[in-house]
Amino acid sequence: MIIRQLPVPTRLFAGETLDSYAARHARRNGTTMAHIDQALRESGILPTSRVRSHPDRIKVWRQLGGLQQRAFTLTSPTTVAGEAILARPLCLRCSRGERVIAHLPRTGWVCARHRHWIGPHQFNVRLLPELITAERHFRRVLAPRGVLVNTPPMRVARDCAAASITLQTLEERAERIGRDDREMLLYPETLRIARLITQPRFLSLIKHPEIPSDRRRGLVAQEIASILAPTSLHSRSRTAGRVEHALCSHASYGTEWL
């Protein structure tokens, strides 16, 4: 059955989820997604299944929006190399103030175009250019390696950064930006560590069969410390100790996340 397009058009953003688009499109046309879905079920156009990604539901909302056949499929992959892509809010500047939920596999936590942090709370980060540089590294280096913001390498890197960064660095950044968002303040170091531990050469070295598994964590900690505290042997030693402790908290990953 051909469904007539709703009168007021709604732009589909790249990577936007079906529910995000449907909710916005319904709202722009003076109703709600739930009301439309229910009416379509009662009329027999949609099955009684409540599966939100049901093929028939996707097809109907494409027709209601006048969208191309590839909408919500090619434009919105949900996995990369078997890892689920986190659905998260788009930059509010990009979406002109509308709340849009999208899959953004090639984007970290910064909108490079608008210099906006796009975590749970969004704000301008122009005063922290190191975050913009880190974001470029995410897109140029980590994204092509299949690393996502919610995958184990990023979580491990974030915890190692938290264990090793100096309080002085955190306070200086917080003072510049006027915010104490820990995830944001750690972002440059998180990206540096994530780039290291996903580097093919590093992985080949650390997984060498002659290196006992019980020594790998210590070697990883030493390598991470060498990029975070390159000038002082004493600082590197202390940093390596803190990083190794952080790595222990990720024992559930074993070394498979490397």
C-alpha positions as CSV (number, residue, x, y, z in Angstrom):
1,M,0.0,0.0,0.0
2,I,1.2,3.5,-0.9
3,I,1.1,5.9,2.1
4,R,0.7,9.6,1.4
5,Q,3.5,11.8,2.6
6,L,2.7,14.1,5.5
7,P,2.3,17.7,4.4
8,V,5.1,19.4,6.3
9,P,8.5,18.0,5.2
10,T,11.2,17.2,7.7
11,R,14.9,17.0,6.9
12,L,16.6,13.6,7.6
13,F,20.1,14.1,9.1
14,A,23.0,11.8,8.2
15,G,22.9,8.8,10.5
16,E,19.7,9.8,12.2
17,T,17.7,7.0,13.8
18,L,14.2,6.0,12.7
19,D,12.6,7.0,16.1
20,S,14.4,10.3,16.1
21,Y,13.2,11.2,12.6
22,A,9.7,9.9,13.2
23,A,9.2,11.9,16.4
24,R,10.4,15.1,14.8
25,H,8.4,14.5,11.6
26,A,5.2,13.8,13.5
27,R,5.7,16.9,15.8
28,R,6.2,19.2,12.8
29,N,2.9,17.9,11.4
30,G,1.0,18.5,14.7
31,T,0.8,15.0,16.1
32,T,3.0,12.4,17.7
33,M,4.9,9.3,16.5
34,A,3.0,7.1,19.0
35,H,-0.4,8.4,17.6
36,I,0.6,7.7,14.0
37,D,2.0,4.2,14.8
38,Q,-1.1,3.3,16.7
39,A,-3.4,4.5,13.9
40,L,-1.4,2.5,11.3
41,R,-1.6,-0.6,13.4
42,E,-5.4,-0.2,13.9
43,S,-5.8,0.2,10.2
44,G,-3.8,-2.9,9.5
45,I,-1.0,-1.1,7.6
46,L,1.5,-2.0,10.3
47,P,1.7,-5.4,12.0
48,T,0.9,-5.6,15.7
49,S,4.6,-6.2,16.4
50,R,6.1,-3.6,18.6
51,V,9.6,-4.1,17.2
52,R,10.6,-0.5,16.4
53,S,13.0,-1.5,13.6
54,H,10.4,-3.8,11.8
55,P,10.9,-3.5,8.0
56,D,7.2,-2.5,7.5
57,R,7.6,0.3,10.0
58,I,10.7,1.6,8.3
59,K,9.0,1.4,4.9
60,V,6.0,3.4,6.1
61,W,8.0,6.1,7.7
62,R,10.0,6.5,4.6
63,Q,6.8,7.1,2.7
64,L,5.4,9.5,5.4
65,G,8.6,11.5,5.0
66,G,9.0,11.2,1.3
67,L,12.5,9.7,1.9
68,Q,14.7,7.6,-0.4
69,Q,14.8,3.8,-0.1
70,R,18.2,3.9,1.5
71,A,17.0,6.0,4.5
72,F,17.6,4.2,7.9
73,T,19.8,1.6,6.2
74,L,22.8,2.7,4.2
75,T,22.7,6.1,5.9
76,S,22.5,4.6,9.4
77,P,24.7,1.6,10.0
78,T,24.3,0.4,13.6
79,T,27.6,-1.6,13.8
80,V,31.2,-1.2,12.8
81,A,33.3,-4.4,12.8
82,G,30.7,-6.1,15.0
83,E,30.7,-3.2,17.6
84,A,27.4,-1.4,18.2
85,I,27.5,2.3,17.3
86,L,26.2,4.4,20.1
87,A,23.1,6.4,19.2
88,R,23.6,9.9,20.6
89,P,22.5,13.5,20.2
90,L,23.8,15.4,17.2
91,C,25.5,18.8,17.7
92,L,22.7,21.3,18.5
93,R,24.3,23.8,16.2
94,C,24.3,21.4,13.3
95,S,20.6,20.5,14.0
96,R,19.6,24.1,14.5
97,G,18.5,23.5,18.1
98,E,16.5,20.4,17.4
99,R,17.2,17.2,19.4
100,V,18.4,14.7,16.8
101,I,19.6,11.2,17.8
102,A,22.0,9.7,15.3
103,H,24.7,7.0,14.8
104,L,28.0,8.8,14.3
105,P,30.7,6.2,13.8
106,R,33.3,8.6,12.4
107,T,32.7,11.3,15.0
108,G,34.2,11.5,18.5
109,W,32.9,13.8,21.2
110,V,33.6,17.1,19.4
111,C,31.8,18.8,16.5
112,A,34.8,20.1,14.6
113,R,32.7,22.4,12.5
114,H,31.1,24.3,15.4
115,R,33.8,23.6,18.1
116,H,31.1,22.1,20.3
117,W,31.5,19.3,22.9
118,I,28.7,16.9,22.1
119,G,28.6,14.8,25.2
120,P,25.6,14.6,27.6
121,H,25.9,18.3,28.0
122,Q,26.8,20.4,25.0
123,F,28.9,23.6,25.1
124,N,31.5,25.5,23.1
125,V,35.1,24.4,23.4
126,R,36.9,27.1,21.3
127,L,39.0,27.9,24.4
128,L,40.5,24.4,24.4
129,P,42.0,24.0,20.9
130,E,43.7,20.8,22.1
131,L,40.2,19.2,22.0
132,I,39.8,20.1,18.4
133,T,43.2,18.6,17.6
134,A,42.3,15.5,19.4
135,E,39.0,15.2,17.5
136,R,40.9,15.4,14.2
137,H,43.0,12.5,15.4
138,F,39.9,10.5,16.2
139,R,38.5,11.0,12.7
140,R,41.8,10.6,10.8
141,V,43.3,7.7,12.8
142,L,40.9,6.0,15.2
143,A,37.7,5.9,13.1
144,P,39.5,4.2,10.2
145,R,40.7,1.6,12.7
146,G,37.1,0.8,13.6
147,V,37.3,2.5,17.0
148,L,34.1,4.0,18.4
149,V,33.6,6.4,21.3
150,N,32.0,3.5,23.3
151,T,34.4,0.6,22.5
152,P,36.8,-1.0,24.9
153,P,40.0,0.8,23.6
154,M,38.4,4.2,24.3
155,R,37.1,3.2,27.8
156,V,40.5,1.8,28.7
157,A,42.3,4.9,27.3
158,R,40.0,7.1,29.3
159,D,40.6,5.3,32.6
160,C,44.4,5.4,32.0
161,A,44.2,9.1,31.2
162,A,42.3,9.7,34.4
163,A,44.9,7.8,36.4
164,S,47.9,9.6,34.9
165,I,46.9,13.2,34.2
166,T,48.1,15.8,36.6
167,L,45.7,17.8,38.8
168,Q,47.4,21.0,37.5
169,T,46.5,20.1,33.9
170,L,42.9,19.4,34.8
171,E,42.5,22.6,36.8
172,E,44.1,24.8,34.1
173,R,41.8,23.4,31.4
174,A,38.7,23.7,33.7
175,E,39.6,27.3,34.4
176,R,40.0,28.1,30.7
177,I,36.7,26.6,29.8
178,G,34.8,27.4,32.9
179,R,33.5,23.8,33.3
180,D,34.6,20.8,35.2
181,D,33.4,18.0,32.8
182,R,35.9,15.2,33.5
183,E,35.3,13.4,30.2
184,M,36.0,16.5,28.3
185,L,39.0,17.6,30.3
186,L,40.6,14.1,29.7
187,Y,39.8,14.0,26.0
188,P,43.3,14.9,24.5
189,E,45.1,12.3,26.7
190,T,42.4,9.7,26.1
191,L,42.9,10.1,22.3
192,R,46.7,9.9,22.6
193,I,46.4,6.6,24.5
194,A,43.7,5.2,22.3
195,R,45.9,5.9,19.2
196,L,48.8,4.1,20.8
197,I,47.0,1.0,22.0
198,T,45.3,0.5,18.6
199,Q,48.4,1.0,16.6
200,P,49.2,-2.1,14.5
201,R,52.9,-2.0,15.2
202,F,52.2,-1.7,18.9
203,L,49.7,-4.6,18.9
204,S,52.2,-6.8,17.0
205,L,54.9,-6.0,19.6
206,I,52.8,-6.4,22.7
207,K,51.2,-9.7,21.5
208,H,54.6,-11.2,20.6
209,P,54.4,-14.9,21.6
210,E,57.7,-14.5,23.6
211,I,56.2,-11.9,25.9
212,P,54.4,-13.7,28.8
213,S,50.8,-12.7,29.3
214,D,51.5,-11.6,32.9
215,R,54.1,-9.1,31.7
216,R,51.9,-7.5,29.0
217,R,50.0,-5.2,31.3
218,G,53.2,-3.7,32.7
219,L,54.7,-3.2,29.2
220,V,51.5,-1.4,28.1
221,A,51.6,0.8,31.1
222,Q,55.3,1.7,30.4
223,E,54.5,2.6,26.7
224,I,51.5,4.7,27.8
225,A,53.7,6.5,30.4
226,S,56.3,7.2,27.8
227,I,53.9,9.4,25.7
228,L,52.3,11.1,28.7
229,A,55.5,11.9,30.7
230,P,58.3,11.8,28.1
231,T,60.9,14.0,29.8
232,S,61.3,12.7,33.3
233,L,62.2,9.1,34.2
234,H,60.8,9.6,37.7
235,S,57.5,10.9,36.3
236,R,57.3,8.1,33.8
237,S,57.8,5.5,36.6
238,R,55.0,7.0,38.7
239,T,52.7,7.4,35.7
240,A,53.3,3.8,34.7
241,G,52.4,2.6,38.1
242,R,49.1,4.5,38.1
243,V,48.3,3.3,34.6
244,E,49.0,-0.3,35.4
245,H,46.6,0.0,38.4
246,A,44.0,1.4,36.0
247,L,44.6,-1.5,33.6
248,C,44.0,-4.0,36.4
249,S,40.5,-2.6,36.8
250,H,39.9,-3.7,33.2
251,A,41.0,-7.3,33.8
252,S,37.6,-8.5,32.6
253,Y,38.8,-7.5,29.1
254,G,41.9,-9.6,29.5
255,T,44.3,-8.4,26.7
256,E,41.8,-8.9,23.9
257,W,40.9,-5.3,23.8
258,L,44.4,-4.5,22.6
